[in-house]
């Protein structure tokens, strides 16, 4: 029996500290991105009644959890991190199977990030504290930072564990209880995470649900017992979630799409640039990343050189089975997304002036046709107003756009409805920092394609969302509320 065949089993939800099926007894099949029409698991098809159960469990657990001394919450998070570390390879292999992300380049780093963030938020649990105001001898005026209550974390399919790491330990450290809504197409690692959490937390503190987003996500967003909705996903779906939650004035944070610019100045060309551009492209995540630097702005003087060198580098990536140690790139999540990317490739090839200098079509023969695979694609001759330069493709597609004037490239970089990430490449400090400061994006990297570490705020401008994560500031702003308390003190007789 192969590893993939052995993985086919039922994975229940977690509600109130117990594994449960849906109240309807209905199940949904989870498919393998790397093997067309191959099932890897079944998960419950949750419904509104199940949401009611999960909210009731989380609300029942909230008073005792918020009352815990912060050191007790920190210890629980550290215990979770320790078990995650022991079981890291299990989580990584399940990530590769569930999402199609390559084991070596993406799945293992994602699990490492999950462990790191549980430990980071355990370390800052004691920072959920207020201030005392100097208000005179007859007044004691102070603030308390209090947890919001029940947090619904609606998670995406591209990097479920990484996004859960942004939300879950921060919410828990601040004293909230949590309901995780796993993505329809990649729910398994979230259910396994819930299993680990429930070994170290009181029942109901962490719950995990599966089912269609239009059912479960909608029910969580409108439920009066959910105090905050924290959503990561597409801008289109995020608007709907926000509208529903806003109708009842619920707290919310949204991390949405991106069409991130990567601006290369002529003085930046070296081997480190090419490696950095590869990282920024997120092609080792099949381009299925909202921070992908998918608009490549190359100065005219180095346009052809960088395009050739980067295309050679990207073309050398090995696309293959996500569980194969040799694979640099894995599979696209499902048939729908695969077809959407193919449609963009067709449009790119048909657009006058654009040329596929690398890739440009899906594999048509060989072992890759067994799964939902796309090859790295780089288009030259693009203009910023082209649809491929404006819409989030969420695939391994890069469009290269030439520029001459710094003002022009900053204008083009900002000429988008998105504002999540950006990349600036220059060895001239003035060019690098002045450009970085003027880019309308919440997360800007200079001379590197990565750089995110625990403690740095992460979130977007414009249609890329609202709120911040991954940091102390994000935890305090996103998962607590401020209570002001004023006390009049009676004068003590002097004598």
HELIX and SHEET records of a PDB file:
HELIX    1   1 UNK A    3  UNK A    6  1                                   4    
HELIX    2   2 UNK A   48  UNK A   67  1                                  20    
HELIX    3   3 UNK A   70  UNK A   86  1                                  17    
HELIX    4   4 UNK A   88  UNK A   99  1                                  12    
HELIX    5   5 UNK A  103  UNK A  107  3                                   5    
HELIX    6   6 UNK A  108  UNK A  123  1                                  16    
HELIX    7   7 UNK A  125  UNK A  127  5                                   3    
HELIX    8   8 UNK A  160  UNK A  173  1                                  14    
HELIX    9   9 UNK A  188  UNK A  200  1                                  13    
HELIX   10  10 UNK A  213  UNK A  217  3                                   5    
HELIX   11  11 UNK A  218  UNK A  222  1                                   5    
HELIX   12  12 UNK A  235  UNK A  246  1                                  12    
HELIX   13  13 UNK A  266  UNK A  268  5                                   3    
HELIX   14  14 UNK A  271  UNK A  281  1                                  11    
HELIX   15  15 UNK A  283  UNK A  285  5                                   3    
HELIX   16  16 UNK A  300  UNK A  302  5                                   3    
HELIX   17  17 UNK A  303  UNK A  315  1                                  13    
HELIX   18  18 UNK A  335  UNK A  350  1                                  16    
HELIX   19  19 UNK A  367  UNK A  370  5                                   4    
HELIX   20  20 UNK A  387  UNK A  390  1                                   4    
HELIX   21  21 UNK A  406  UNK A  414  1                                   9    
HELIX   22  22 UNK A  429  UNK A  438  1                                  10    
HELIX   23  23 UNK A  462  UNK A  464  5                                   3    
HELIX   24  24 UNK A  472  UNK A  479  1                                   8    
SHEET    1   A 3 UNK A  10  UNK A  11  0                                        
SHEET    2   A 3 UNK A  39  UNK A  44  1                                        
SHEET    3   A 3 UNK A  27  UNK A  31 -1                                        
SHEET    1   B 2 UNK A  13  UNK A  15  0                                        
SHEET    2   B 2 UNK A  18  UNK A  20 -1                                        
SHEET    1   C 3 UNK A 132  UNK A 133  0                                        
SHEET    2   C 3 UNK A 139  UNK A 147 -1                                        
SHEET    3   C 3 UNK A 480  UNK A 488 -1                                        
SHEET    1   D 6 UNK A 206  UNK A 209  0                                        
SHEET    2   D 6 UNK A 177  UNK A 181  1                                        
SHEET    3   D 6 UNK A 150  UNK A 154  1                                        
SHEET    4   D 6 UNK A 228  UNK A 232  1                                        
SHEET    5   D 6 UNK A 251  UNK A 255  1                                        
SHEET    6   D 6 UNK A 465  UNK A 466 -1                                        
SHEET    1   E 7 UNK A 355  UNK A 358  0                                        
SHEET    2   E 7 UNK A 377  UNK A 380 -1                                        
SHEET    3   E 7 UNK A 397  UNK A 403  1                                        
SHEET    4   E 7 UNK A 295  UNK A 299  1                                        
SHEET    5   E 7 UNK A 261  UNK A 264  1                                        
SHEET    6   E 7 UNK A 421  UNK A 425  1                                        
SHEET    7   E 7 UNK A 443  UNK A 446  1                                        
END                                                                             
